[in-house]
Amino acid sequence: MFKMKSSPHTHSGKRTAHIMLWVIVAMLPAIAGQIYYFGFGVLIQSCLAICFALLLELIVTILRKKPIYFYIGDFSIVLTALILAVAIPSYSPYWVILIGTFCAVILGKHVYGGLGQNLFNPAMVGYVILLISFPLQMTTWLPPIRLLNEPPTFYDSYSLIFNGFTSDGFSLHQLTSAIDGITQATPLDAVKTHIKSGIEHISQLNSSPIFQSFLSDNIDQISLGLGWAQINILFLVGGLFLLWKKIIHWHIPVALLTTMFTISTIHFFFSDTVPQPLWQLFSGSTMFAAFFIATDPVTASITPRGKLIFGAIVGALICLIRFKGGYPDGTAFAILLANICVPLIDHYTRPIINGHQKREIK
C-alpha cells in the first residue's frame, strides 16, 4: 500500500518556514501602523495569540506523537495567530483572543490533520466563531487615538484588555464619549448604520471626525476613514513586497480587487448613499484580505485560472455582504464560502499536460 500525501507533489525549493516568515515580515508595517493610529492593543493581542497558539500546537503534536520542532518550526501557527490578532478589535477582552486562537488552531487546522489538510482558512474560522458568538466584543473598536482626549498608554492598553478599564478607571465607551460624533465602530459600520437610517447623500457623513480627506478634496464624496485607509495602504505595500519576493501570485489579489472595484462602480452609479469605489478598496480589511488571507496556499485554488475565479468569488461576496448583508465588511465569511468552492474550481480548471489533447473532465 502506498501512503497518500496531500498535493501538490512538486517541490518549489521554498521551505514553509521561510514563506511564513516573509509573510510575517510583510505584515509588520501594517501592524506598526495599527499601533500608531490605534494604540498598543494589537501588540498585546498578538503576543497573547502567538503564545497560546504555540502552546496548543505543542500539546497537539505531543498527543499525536509527531516531531515537535518540525511542526512548530514552520511558523505557520505563528502566522495564523498573528492574522487573527490583527483582525479582531485591538482592545477586546483577553479571553476573546484566547477562544479565537483555540478555535483557529484546533477546529480550523488540526481536526483536518494539520497544515496542508485543512479546507478552511484557520484564522478566519476563529474569527467567524468569535463574531457570531460575541458580537458586542467583536464590534467594539476604539477610534484613532489622536481623536481621544487621553490616548491610552501601554499600561492602559494592558489594563483595558485584562480588566476592561484603564489605570484611571475609564472604559472603552467612556474614552470615546467625550468626542462628538464618535461611536465605537469602524468607518464601514458608520456608513452602513447611516444608510439604514435614511441619509439623502453619502457626503453627509463627512462631518464625522473619523473621516478625513486623504486622496481627494472632493467634498461631494465621503472621505476615507482616518487610520483605516493608511493601514490598508501599508497592507498593499506589504502585499506588493510578497509579489516581488514571489511568495504569492498576482492572480488572487488582482481578481479580488478588480471584481470589488467593478461591482462597487456599478453600485455607486445607481445610488447616492454609497461611497465611491476607491473608498471600498481602502476601507475595512480589503487589502489585508487580498494579499494576506485569500492567498493562503492551502485553502485557495492552486491552478492559474482557478486563482482568478477564486479571487473573483471572494471579491463579489465581500461586495454582496457589504451592500446587502447584515455585517459591515464580511471578509471572513466571503473567504470561508469561497474555500468551499476550491475543490470544484480546481477540478474544472486543471491545466492540460503538454503532449495531451484536451478532454472532457467528468
N, C-alpha and C positions, 0 to 999 in steps of 0.2 A: 504494500500500500504506500502511495506517495503522500507525503504530508503537504496539505494545501496551505498556501500562503496568500496574503492579500496582495492584489495588484497595486501599482504597476511593478513589473518584474525587472525592468531595465534600470540599471544604476546610473544616475546622472553625475556621479562624482562628488555631489554635495552631501555633507553629513547633516543629519537632522539637527544636531546641536548648533551647528554654525548657522543654519537657516533661522532657527528660533532666536538666536542671539542677535542676528541682523535685524529681525523684525522688532525685537525689544528696543534695540538702539534707535530704530526709525521712529518709535513711539515717544522717545524721550523729549524731543522738542515740544510736542503737544502736551505732554504731562507737565513740563515746565511752564507752559502757557496756562494750564489749568491752575497751577499753584499761584501764578502771578495774578490771575483775574479772580480766582475763587478761594484762595487760601490753601492751607496745608492739609485740608481734609483728604484730598486724593492721595497724598503721600502716606498718610496713616492707614487709609483703607487698603492701599497697595501692599504695605508691609503686612497687615493682618491677613490679607488674602493669600499672599505668597507663602507665608509661614504655615498657615493652616493647610494649604494645598500640598505643600511638601510633606507635612505630617501625614495627611491622608494617603498620599502616594506611597510613602514608606510603609504604612500599615498594610495597604493592599498588596504591595509587592511581596511583603513577608508572608501574608496569608496565602498568596498564590504561589509562593516558593519560586519567585523569579529573581534574577540578579538585580540587586538594589541599584547599583551605580548605573547600570545600563539603562534602566527606566527613568531614574531621576536625572541622570546626566544629560538627557536630550533636551532639557529645558522647556519641553512642551507644556508641562504643567505650570511652570512659571508664567509662560505667555498667556495661558488660559486664565490664570488668576489675575494677571495684570489687566487683561481686556475687560474682565468683569468689574474690577475695581474702578477702572476709568469710566465704565458705562453707568454705574449707579450714582445717585446723588452723593456728593462728597461728604456730607455731614449726616448721613443716615446712621442709625444706631449700629453698634459693633456687631450685634447678633444678626443683623441683616446680611452683612458680607460673609459671615461665617456660614449661615444657612445656604446662601447662594453658592459659595465655594464648594460646600458639601454636595449640593445638587449637581454642580458642573462636573466635579471630579468623579463622583460615584455614579449618578444617574445619566450624565451626559457622556461619560467616557468609559468607565470600567465595566458597566453592565453589558457593554457590547464586546468586551475583550481587550480594551486598551487602545493605545494610539494606532491609528490606521484601520480600525474596525468600526468606529462609531459612525452612525448615519447622520447625526445632527451635530451642529457646532456646540461643543460643551459649554462655552461661556454664555451662549445665547439660551441654552437650556436653563442654566442657573438664573439668568436674567428674567426670562419669561415666568418661571416659577415664582420668583420674588415679586414681579409686577402684578401677577394675578393674586397672590396670597397676601401681600402687604401693600396695597395701592397707596395708602396715605404716606408711608415712609418712602416709597419709590417715586413719589411725585412732589416731595418737599425739597426744593432746590434753594440754595442761598443765592441772591443776586450778586453781581460783581462787587467785590469788597470795596472798590473805590466809591461806591454809592452809599456805603454804610457810614454812620457817624462814628462807630467804634469797630473797625475791622478786627476780626478775631486773630489773636496771636497763635503761635504753635501750641501753647498750653491750652488756650481757649478751644482750639480745634480738637485737641485730645479730649478735653472735658466735654465738649458737645457730643462727641461720638460715644463716649463711655458713660456719661452721666445725663446728657440731654440739656445741660446748661453750661454757660461759660463760667470763668472764675468769678465774675461779677454777678452771677445769678440770672443771666439773660438766656432765654430760649431762642430757637431759630426764628420763631414768629415775632418775638419782641425785638430782635435785631433789625427786622425789616419794617416794623410797624410805624417807625418814625419817618419813613420815606414815602412821600405822596406818590401814589400811582404804582407802587411796587407790590407784587404778590410773590409768594414762594413758588414760582413756576418759570419754565423756560419761555423764550420767545414763541416757540411753536404752540405752547399751552395758551399763551396770551392771545395769539391770533385765532385759534380755534374757539376759545371762550367768547371773544368779541364777535366773531362771525355768527355764532349761535345766538348772541344777544340782539342781533339785527342791526349792525352798523351799516351805514349807507355807502361808505367808501373806506378802503383799507388805509388811506393816509391819515385817518383819524387816530390811528394808533401811534403816530409819530410823537405825540405829546408825552408818551411814557419814557422815563429816563433809561429804561433797559434797551431802547432802540437808539441808534446813532447813525448819522450819515457817514458811511465808511468808504464805499466805492463810487457813490453817486450823490450829487447835490439836488437831485430831482425831488422836490418836496411833494409831488403828486403821488409818489410811491412810498411804501414803507421802508424805513431804513433797516439796516442789518442789526442783529442782536449784539449788544456790547459783550465782548468776551467770546461769545459763541462763534462769531464769524472768524475771529483771529485764530481760535483753536482749530476750526475747520481748515483754515489756510495752512496751519502747521501740520495737520494730518496729510494734507495734499503734498506738502514738501516732503514729508516722510515717505509717502507713497511713491513719489517720483524717484526718491532715493532707492527704494526697493526695486523699482523698474530698472534703474540704472545698474544695480547690482545683479539683475536677473534673478532675484529671489521670487518675484511674482511675474505673471504675464499681463500684457496690456488688455487682453480680451474682456475680462470681467469688469474692471473699473470703467473702461470706455463704454461698454454696452450699458452698464448700470446708469452712469451719469448722462449718457445720450438719451436713454429712454426717459429718465426723470425730467430732463430739460424739455424734451419734445412734448410729453404729456402736460407738464406744467405750463408750457407756452400755449397749448390748446385751451387748457382750463382758464388761463389768465385772460385770453381774448373774449371769453364768454361770461366773465364775471368781474365786477368792480370791487368785490370783497375778498379777493385772494391776492397774495403778494406776487411780485414779478418772478419769473423763472430763476433768475440768478439768486434771488433770496432763498429759494428752496434748496439750491445746491450748497449754500454756505450756512445752513441752519441745522439744528439738531445734530444727528450723528452721521450725516450724509457721507462726508469724506472718510470718516472712520470706518463706516461700513464698506465703502467702495474699495478701499485699499488694504484694510487690515482684517476684516471679518469675513466678507463674502469670498475672499481669495484663499480661504483655508484649503490647503491642498488635499485634505482628507474628505471633506464633506462637499466640496464643489465639484463641478464637472471636470473631466480630465482631457476631453477632446477639444480641439480648437473651435469648431463650430458649436460644440456643447457649452463651452465657456461663454460664448456670445449669447446663446439662448438663456443660460443660467443668469447671467448679469442682467439681461433684459427683463426676465421674470422678477428678479429682486427689485429692480427699479420701478417696474409697473406696480408691484404690490405695495411698495412704500408710498407711492403717489395715491393709490387707491385707499389705503388706510388713512393717510393724512387728510385727504379731501372728503372721504365719505365715512370713515370709521370712527370709533369712539376714542381711539388713542391719538395723541398729537403727532407721534413720529411713526411707530410701527416697524422700525428696522428689524428688531429681533424676530417678530412674527413673520415678516417677509422672508428673512433668511431661512428660518426653520421650514416654512412652507415650500420654499424653493429646494431645500435639501431633500424633501420627499420626492421631488421630480428628478433628481440626479440619475438614479439607475435607468429610468426610462430615457432621459436625454442622452446618456452615454450609449445606450443600446442602439438608438436610431441615428447617431452621429459618428459611428465608428469610421475612421478613415480607411480607404481602400489600400490594401497591401500592394506594393509595387509588383507588377507582373500578373496580377489577378484582375479579372473583369468584375465590374460592378454587378452584384447580385442582390436579389430581394432579401431583406432581413425579416425573418419570421420570429 
